Amino acid sequence: MPRYDFQCLDCQAEFELDLKIAEKEGNSNKKICKKCQSSHIEQIITFKGAISTSSSSSSAAPSCPTGSCPFMKN
């Protein structure tokens, strides 16, 4: 099940929710703040990717699997 990041617009708490796509898009009773129980929340976009380096050399630059990474200057 996909995990989404949200922020409460009342208490400013940030939290994650595991929601089905239909729950994320619709009105789900799961979409409430874990801290204050408010339903006044919005999804925030975060990047939680990982870039691995070669184990053969600790000075090797990180690389993307596709060879062209938009987050790295080549």
Backbone bond lengths (Angstrom), bond angles and torsions (degrees), N, CA, C in turn:
res aa  C-N    CA-C-N  psi(-1)  N-CA   C-N-CA  omega(-1)  CA-C   N-CA-C  phi
1 M - - - 1.447 - - 1.535 107.93 -
2 P 1.325 117.27 134.04 1.467 119.64 -179.12 1.521 112.44 -65.47
3 R 1.318 114.97 149.29 1.466 122.10 178.92 1.530 107.72 -112.67
4 Y 1.322 116.24 132.06 1.457 122.48 -177.59 1.523 109.74 -122.99
5 D 1.334 115.59 148.80 1.451 122.15 177.49 1.524 108.98 -98.83
6 F 1.326 114.90 137.21 1.457 121.21 179.83 1.521 109.81 -132.61
7 Q 1.343 114.79 160.08 1.454 121.12 172.29 1.516 107.56 -130.89
8 C 1.321 115.17 136.51 1.457 121.26 177.51 1.522 108.15 -79.17
9 L 1.315 116.68 130.51 1.460 121.09 179.37 1.522 112.14 -81.35
10 D 1.334 117.29 -9.59 1.465 120.83 178.02 1.528 112.06 -92.71
11 C 1.345 116.95 -51.90 1.477 119.92 -175.95 1.532 113.19 -107.14
12 Q 1.334 117.40 -1.74 1.474 124.45 178.54 1.536 114.38 68.68
13 A 1.316 118.87 8.66 1.470 121.81 178.80 1.526 109.61 -66.98
14 E 1.340 116.34 142.44 1.460 122.14 174.28 1.521 107.95 -108.24
15 F 1.334 116.24 139.03 1.456 120.62 -176.83 1.513 109.67 -156.41
16 E 1.331 115.90 165.77 1.460 122.80 178.85 1.514 109.36 -110.41
17 L 1.329 114.67 147.26 1.461 120.78 174.92 1.520 108.89 -132.78
18 D 1.313 116.72 138.08 1.459 122.78 172.08 1.522 106.63 -91.14
19 L 1.332 116.15 112.73 1.457 120.94 -176.67 1.518 110.61 -133.78
20 K 1.313 116.09 144.08 1.454 120.47 168.71 1.522 106.92 -69.71
21 I 1.324 116.89 156.73 1.459 120.14 -177.71 1.530 110.95 -57.54
22 A 1.324 117.21 -40.90 1.462 120.81 179.03 1.535 111.28 -63.61
23 E 1.338 117.17 -35.71 1.468 120.55 177.90 1.522 110.73 -69.12
24 K 1.324 116.66 -38.33 1.468 120.89 -179.55 1.520 110.48 -65.52
25 E 1.328 116.67 -42.55 1.458 121.34 -176.01 1.527 113.04 -77.81
26 G 1.322 117.63 -30.42 1.458 120.79 -176.10 1.517 112.54 -100.84
27 N 1.299 114.62 -167.28 1.455 121.31 177.18 1.516 108.63 -90.68
28 S 1.318 116.28 101.30 1.454 121.06 -178.55 1.522 109.20 -108.90
29 N 1.329 115.85 141.25 1.463 119.26 176.89 1.526 111.89 -72.25
30 K 1.337 117.47 -5.15 1.462 121.71 175.80 1.528 111.93 -82.37
31 K 1.334 117.15 -15.99 1.458 121.25 -175.82 1.528 110.79 -86.54
32 I 1.343 115.22 71.33 1.459 121.46 176.48 1.525 109.33 -133.74
33 C 1.313 116.31 152.93 1.456 122.12 179.94 1.524 109.93 -65.76
34 K 1.321 115.95 133.22 1.465 120.32 179.83 1.523 111.94 -72.08
35 K 1.338 116.92 -21.13 1.464 120.70 -176.87 1.532 112.50 -89.84
36 C 1.343 116.38 -51.96 1.472 119.00 -173.74 1.528 113.80 -113.14
37 Q 1.330 117.68 -0.17 1.466 124.20 178.10 1.525 113.94 67.91
38 S 1.330 117.59 17.26 1.461 121.55 177.62 1.531 109.69 -76.03
39 S 1.322 116.38 147.81 1.458 120.77 173.96 1.532 110.66 -98.24
40 H 1.308 116.63 7.47 1.468 122.84 -179.92 1.530 108.19 -89.56
41 I 1.343 115.83 75.03 1.461 121.63 -175.43 1.519 109.90 -126.04
42 E 1.330 115.91 160.26 1.455 120.27 174.29 1.516 109.23 -137.84
43 Q 1.328 114.81 149.78 1.462 120.02 179.22 1.519 108.61 -75.41
44 I 1.331 115.93 138.77 1.455 121.32 173.47 1.523 107.69 -115.06
45 I 1.307 115.84 148.63 1.460 121.49 -177.61 1.528 108.28 -100.05
46 T 1.313 116.12 124.86 1.458 121.63 177.92 1.522 108.76 -129.19
47 F 1.320 116.44 155.33 1.456 121.52 176.53 1.518 107.81 -107.38
48 K 1.320 116.31 117.63 1.462 120.91 -178.88 1.512 110.21 -121.29
49 G 1.300 116.66 41.86 1.454 120.97 179.99 1.513 110.65 -86.39
50 A 1.293 115.38 168.01 1.461 121.61 178.08 1.513 108.98 -128.30
51 I 1.299 115.46 139.75 1.462 121.04 174.41 1.514 106.53 -116.26
52 S 1.308 116.17 123.08 1.459 119.59 -177.93 1.520 109.83 -98.40
53 T 1.310 115.11 155.12 1.452 120.61 176.99 1.517 108.79 -112.28
54 S 1.299 115.44 161.66 1.454 121.11 179.44 1.522 109.47 -66.52
55 S 1.304 117.68 136.34 1.461 120.79 179.98 1.526 112.01 -79.34
56 S 1.335 116.97 -10.54 1.460 119.35 -177.75 1.526 112.32 -79.72
57 S 1.316 116.70 -19.97 1.457 119.56 -178.90 1.520 109.35 -146.86
58 S 1.316 116.52 126.05 1.453 119.75 -179.20 1.521 111.44 -74.36
59 S 1.345 118.63 -15.00 1.454 120.84 179.85 1.529 112.10 -96.62
60 A 1.316 117.69 5.08 1.458 120.68 -179.13 1.519 109.93 -69.64
61 A 1.313 115.88 142.22 1.458 120.87 178.53 1.522 109.45 -76.19
62 P 1.328 117.50 146.73 1.460 120.03 176.92 1.521 110.51 -62.17
63 S 1.321 116.05 150.21 1.460 119.53 178.29 1.513 109.74 -135.47
64 C 1.317 115.64 154.09 1.457 121.76 177.15 1.522 108.58 -95.77
65 P 1.312 117.75 148.51 1.457 120.87 -177.84 1.523 113.30 -59.73
66 T 1.326 117.91 -30.05 1.465 120.58 -178.30 1.518 111.91 -82.93
67 G 1.326 117.83 -9.16 1.458 121.57 -179.18 1.513 113.01 89.48
68 S 1.303 117.78 -18.13 1.460 122.12 179.23 1.517 107.67 -130.22
69 C 1.305 116.10 109.73 1.452 120.57 -175.68 1.530 109.75 -109.18
70 P 1.345 118.16 124.85 1.458 119.55 -179.01 1.530 113.09 -69.66
71 F 1.321 117.97 -12.04 1.454 121.20 -177.56 1.528 112.88 -98.04
72 M 1.323 116.90 -5.60 1.463 121.54 -178.37 1.517 108.97 -117.71
73 K 1.319 116.93 139.87 1.465 120.28 173.56 1.521 107.91 -85.62
74 N 1.312 116.68 125.23 1.465 121.33 -179.11 1.506 110.30 -92.18
